[in-house]
Amino acid sequence: MKKTAFSLLALLLHLACQAQNFDVIPLGIYGGEQEDNLSAYLVGATQDSTFLCLDAGTVNTGIRKAIEQKSLNGPEEKVLKDQIKGYFISHGHLDHLSGLIINSPADSKKDIFAIPSVVQILQNHYFITDTWINFADQGQKPILGKYHYNELLDGVEIPTQKTSFFLTGYELSHVNPYKSSAALVRNGNHYLLYLGDTGADRIEKSDRMDNLWKNVAPLIQKKQLNTILIEVSFPNSQPEHLLFGHLTPNLLTEELKKLKEKTGLNDLEGLNIVVTHRKPTGNNPEILKQELLENNPLKVKYIFPEQGKRINLP
């Protein structure tokens, strides 16, 4: 009897570790050109109706697509104002924040989370009278005060306040020395990792990815982190000197092998890799997909997001 009870408890613990703890809804998936489908991902606690938006290249069109797909319950205005509680902005490029800027007049008060260099870009280049108006609570006058800046210091966790999540920021290199960043999202004892644009350490002559892998490897070992959203912008045919701070399928595999070494696991089987920021030029998205699926030595589970369609994480 005791053995049966112990086996049942072990099964329940196993299922709890494998349970879905995050909902992810892509509002935009591409890394340029298609202004109505640029990097933006809603992340929420499972069965909750509030979200953080991880980057905000496309917002309004993505909300509309998600409502059409039954991933969100409308109307659009209610989702924007009431369900999105804050934004993490990984870096200052337009394909990651233009939706935030253009929708700011219709938005409600909420938080922006970013590393200090990105906050400075928002203050000095976007939320200024010459380009828009200052909807934030710091920077050029007049100050409208709709958005509150929360600076993410490298490796320091902070609460999001309006959701149950905690965020930890990590700096990335996106054409060194320009900084991008990653957000480690914690929900209870479970984690999701989102990376903005990043190059491989070898190409960038940087240690940013190595530092990130060092910090998340223990979470993968303990099965607390099972989903990583990471960019792959170009196919393997792209010359390395023309990557402009991005990854190819081969470079992603190169970086994941370094992560595997830090976890001490034989492979990363079962780790969800959501492939973001594919450049939509020509057949690039399909070429990237084929190259990733045909060369998967670490046995990760590649997921290719579609705009507006909820990602069902195992």
C-alpha positions in Angstrom: 0.0 0.0 0.0 2.8 2.4 0.9 4.6 1.6 -2.3 1.4 2.4 -4.3 0.9 5.7 -2.5 4.6 6.6 -3.1 4.3 5.8 -6.8 1.1 7.9 -7.1 2.9 10.8 -5.4 5.8 10.5 -7.7 3.5 10.5 -10.7 1.7 13.6 -9.5 5.0 15.4 -8.9 6.2 14.4 -12.4 2.9 15.7 -14.0 3.2 18.9 -12.0 6.7 19.5 -13.4 5.5 18.9 -16.9 2.3 20.9 -16.6 1.8 24.0 -18.8 2.5 27.1 -16.7 2.5 29.7 -19.4 0.3 30.7 -22.3 2.0 32.3 -25.2 0.2 34.1 -28.0 2.2 35.6 -30.8 1.0 39.0 -31.9 3.8 39.2 -34.5 6.5 36.7 -35.5 8.8 38.2 -38.2 12.0 40.2 -38.1 11.3 43.0 -40.5 9.5 44.0 -43.7 5.9 43.0 -42.8 4.9 45.9 -40.5 1.7 44.1 -39.5 3.5 41.0 -38.2 6.6 42.0 -36.2 8.0 40.6 -33.0 5.6 40.6 -30.1 4.6 37.8 -27.8 1.9 37.8 -25.1 2.8 35.6 -22.1 0.4 34.8 -19.4 -0.1 32.4 -16.6 -2.2 29.4 -17.7 -6.0 30.1 -17.5 -5.3 33.7 -16.6 -6.5 36.6 -18.8 -3.7 39.1 -18.1 -0.5 39.2 -20.1 3.0 40.7 -20.4 3.9 41.6 -24.0 7.5 40.5 -24.8 8.5 43.1 -27.3 5.9 45.1 -29.2 6.7 45.4 -32.9 3.1 44.7 -33.8 0.3 45.0 -31.3 -3.1 46.0 -32.7 -3.1 43.8 -35.7 -1.8 40.9 -33.6 -4.7 41.4 -31.1 -7.2 41.3 -34.0 -5.7 38.2 -35.4 -5.6 36.5 -32.0 -9.3 37.3 -31.5 -10.1 35.8 -34.9 -8.2 32.7 -33.9 -10.1 32.5 -30.6 -6.8 32.9 -28.7 -8.1 36.0 -27.1 -11.5 37.3 -26.2 -12.3 40.8 -27.6 -13.0 43.5 -28.1 -9.6 44.7 -29.2 -9.7 47.8 -27.1 -10.4 45.7 -23.9 -7.4 43.4 -24.7 -5.1 46.4 -25.2 -6.2 48.4 -22.2 -7.2 45.7 -19.6 -5.5 42.5 -20.5 -2.0 43.6 -21.5 -0.4 44.8 -18.2 3.0 45.7 -19.3 5.7 45.5 -22.0 9.3 44.1 -22.0 11.3 45.8 -24.7 14.4 43.9 -25.5 16.2 46.6 -27.6 15.6 49.8 -29.4 14.9 48.7 -33.0 11.6 49.6 -34.5 10.6 46.0 -35.4 10.5 45.4 -31.6 8.7 48.5 -30.3 6.8 50.3 -33.1 3.5 48.8 -32.0 3.9 50.1 -28.5 4.7 53.6 -29.8 1.9 53.8 -32.4 -0.8 52.4 -30.0 0.2 54.5 -27.0 -2.6 57.1 -27.4 -5.2 54.4 -27.1 -3.4 52.4 -24.4 -4.0 52.5 -20.6 -1.5 53.1 -17.8 1.1 50.3 -17.5 4.7 49.4 -17.0 7.6 49.2 -19.4 10.5 46.8 -18.4 13.8 47.3 -20.1 17.6 47.4 -19.5 18.9 50.9 -18.8 20.3 51.5 -22.3 16.9 50.7 -23.8 15.1 53.0 -21.4 17.5 55.7 -22.6 16.7 55.0 -26.2 12.9 55.3 -25.5 13.5 58.5 -23.6 15.9 60.2 -26.1 14.6 59.0 -29.5 11.0 57.8 -29.4 8.9 59.4 -26.6 9.9 63.0 -27.6 8.0 65.7 -29.3 9.9 65.6 -32.6 8.9 61.9 -33.3 5.7 61.4 -31.2 5.0 62.7 -27.7 6.2 61.6 -24.3 3.7 59.1 -23.0 6.1 57.9 -20.3 6.7 59.3 -16.8 10.4 60.4 -17.4 12.2 62.3 -20.1 11.3 65.3 -22.3 8.5 67.6 -21.3 5.5 67.6 -21.6 5.3 64.3 -19.7 2.0 62.5 -20.0 2.9 59.8 -17.5 1.0 56.9 -19.1 4.0 54.5 -19.0 6.3 53.8 -16.0 9.8 52.7 -16.7 11.2 49.8 -14.7 14.9 49.3 -15.3 16.2 45.7 -15.4 19.7 45.3 -14.0 21.6 42.4 -15.3 20.7 39.2 -13.4 18.5 41.0 -10.8 14.9 39.8 -10.5 12.0 42.3 -10.0 8.3 41.8 -9.6 6.0 43.0 -12.4 3.4 44.2 -9.9 0.4 44.0 -12.2 0.8 40.3 -12.9 2.0 37.3 -10.9 5.3 37.2 -12.9 8.8 38.2 -11.9 11.3 39.3 -14.5 15.1 39.0 -14.7 16.9 40.8 -17.5 20.2 39.7 -19.1 22.2 41.7 -21.6 22.8 40.3 -25.1 25.1 41.5 -27.9 23.4 42.6 -31.2 26.3 43.8 -33.3 28.7 44.4 -30.4 28.8 46.8 -28.6 25.1 47.5 -29.2 23.0 45.9 -26.5 19.9 43.8 -26.8 18.5 41.7 -23.9 16.7 38.6 -22.7 13.9 38.3 -20.1 13.7 35.3 -17.8 10.0 35.2 -16.7 9.2 33.4 -13.5 5.7 32.1 -12.5 6.0 30.5 -9.1 8.7 27.9 -9.5 8.5 27.7 -13.3 10.3 29.8 -15.9 10.1 30.9 -19.5 13.0 32.5 -21.4 12.6 35.1 -24.1 15.6 36.5 -26.1 15.5 39.6 -28.2 17.8 39.9 -31.2 21.2 38.3 -30.5 24.3 37.2 -32.3 26.4 34.1 -31.3 29.2 34.8 -28.9 31.8 33.6 -31.4 30.6 36.1 -34.1 30.0 38.9 -31.6 33.3 38.4 -29.8 31.2 38.5 -26.6 30.4 36.4 -23.6 26.7 37.4 -23.2 25.2 34.1 -24.4 27.6 32.2 -22.2 26.6 34.2 -19.2 22.9 33.6 -20.0 23.4 29.9 -20.4 25.3 29.7 -17.2 22.4 31.3 -15.3 19.6 29.2 -16.8 21.3 25.8 -17.0 20.4 24.9 -13.4 16.7 25.6 -14.2 16.8 23.3 -17.1 18.5 20.6 -15.0 15.6 20.9 -12.5 13.0 21.0 -15.3 11.8 24.4 -14.1 12.6 25.9 -17.5 11.3 24.1 -20.5 10.6 26.8 -23.1 13.0 29.3 -24.8 11.9 31.8 -27.4 15.0 32.6 -29.5 15.6 34.3 -32.8 16.8 32.6 -36.0 16.8 35.3 -38.6 18.8 34.0 -41.6 19.4 30.6 -43.3 22.8 28.9 -43.2 23.7 30.3 -46.5 24.0 33.8 -45.0 27.7 34.8 -44.8 28.8 35.3 -41.2 30.0 38.9 -41.9 26.5 39.8 -43.0 24.5 38.5 -40.0 24.2 41.9 -38.4 23.9 40.4 -34.9 21.5 37.5 -35.7 21.5 33.7 -35.7 21.4 31.0 -38.3 20.2 27.4 -37.7 23.9 26.3 -37.4 24.7 29.1 -35.0 21.7 28.3 -32.9 22.8 24.7 -32.7 26.3 25.9 -31.8 24.9 27.9 -28.9 22.6 25.2 -27.7 25.5 22.8 -27.6 27.2 25.2 -25.2 24.0 25.2 -23.1 23.9 21.4 -23.0 27.5 21.4 -21.7 26.5 23.6 -18.8 23.4 21.5 -18.0 25.5 18.3 -17.9 22.7 16.5 -19.7 23.2 14.0 -22.6 20.9 16.1 -24.7 18.2 18.7 -24.4 15.4 16.4 -25.5 12.0 17.9 -24.8 13.2 21.5 -24.5 10.8 23.7 -26.4 12.5 26.1 -28.7 10.1 28.7 -30.1 11.8 30.1 -33.2 11.3 33.8 -33.5 12.3 36.7 -35.8 12.6 34.8 -39.1 13.2 37.2 -41.9 10.2 37.0 -44.2 12.1 37.6 -47.4 11.3 35.1 -50.2 11.3 31.5 -48.9 13.5 32.2 -45.9 10.9 31.2 -43.3 10.5 27.7 -44.9 14.2 27.3 -45.5 15.0 28.1 -41.9 12.3 25.6 -40.7 13.7 22.8 -42.9 17.3 23.4 -41.9 16.4 23.4 -38.2 14.3 20.2 -38.4 16.8 18.3 -40.6 19.7 19.0 -38.2 18.6 18.6 -34.6 21.3 16.7 -32.8 20.2 17.8 -29.4 16.6 16.6 -29.9 15.0 19.8 -28.9 11.3 20.5 -29.9 11.2 23.3 -32.4 8.0 25.3 -32.5 7.3 27.7 -35.3 4.8 30.3 -34.2 1.9 31.7 -36.3 0.5 35.2 -35.8 -2.5 35.1 -33.4 -2.4 31.4 -32.8 -1.9 30.3 -29.2 1.2 28.1 -28.7 0.2 24.9 -26.9 3.2 24.2 -24.7 3.4 20.6 -23.4 
